[in-house]
Each structure stands twice: as structure tokens, then as C-alpha cells.
Amino acid sequence: QVQLVESGGGSVQAGGSVRLSCAASKFITCMGWFRVGPGKNREGVADINGSGDATFYVDSVRGRFTISRDVAKNTIYLEMNNVKVEDAAMYYCAATRGVYGNCPNRPHLNPTSWLYWGQGTQVTVSS
């Protein structure tokens, strides 16, 4: 069992930046972020492999968000830049076992492929 604890959410103005963190209770290969916006379904945002050298982003955040990993701390981060109103959501950290050291990619960020989930951290965006 892996416990995940998110932190770093809050209120941000559109165009601003916010950084989310997720600490895992132990090492697990694949970690990532999902979000649930108002009236929306759960959406995968980004994932990162065990060594931190392979990442994937959903199109809507690519170029604005950066996922990174501190392997020694079993912690991942999501740096959100140029935040848009549509980025407002509850953000959930998730983790799952990897496939040859990488995250499941057929497809990436399929929620049913992820085993462990955090409680979520809210990001509110004001225009």
C-alpha cells in the first residue's frame, strides 16, 4: 500500500503560477496528476516515470505545466505556469506500478490503470 499526500493548492490569478507537491510513503515507479474541474470528468494531467526522465502531458497543459520528481524524497511536483481559468480543479496525485520502468502508456493517464490516489488539493483560478 502506498499513501499519497498532496499539498500546495490554493488561489491563483489567471496567468500566475502555483506549485503542487505529492509525497509518497514509499517509492513507486509511476506517479502523476489528475484533476476534476467543476462539472467535468476526471482528467489526466501529467505523469512521470521512476527515474524522472520520462514525462507525459495532456495537450491542454503541455508547455505550461512541468512535472518533476525528487526520487530521494519520493515526491513529485507539478509546476503550473500561465494558469488559465479552465485549470481550476481539484488536483489528485496518483501512483501505480510501472511497465519496464515507465508509466502505462496504452494510453497514458487512463485512471483505471492507477492504483493509489491522494485526497486532492484544490486550485482556484480567478480571472
Salt bridges, closest charged atoms under 4 A:
GLU43 OE1 - ARG35 NE 2.72
ASP47 OD2 - HIS108 ND1 2.88
ASP59 OD1 - ARG62 NH1 2.41
GLU79 OE1 - ARG19 NE 3.77
ASP87 OD1 - ARG35 NH1 2.92
ASP87 OD2 - ARG64 NH1 2.70
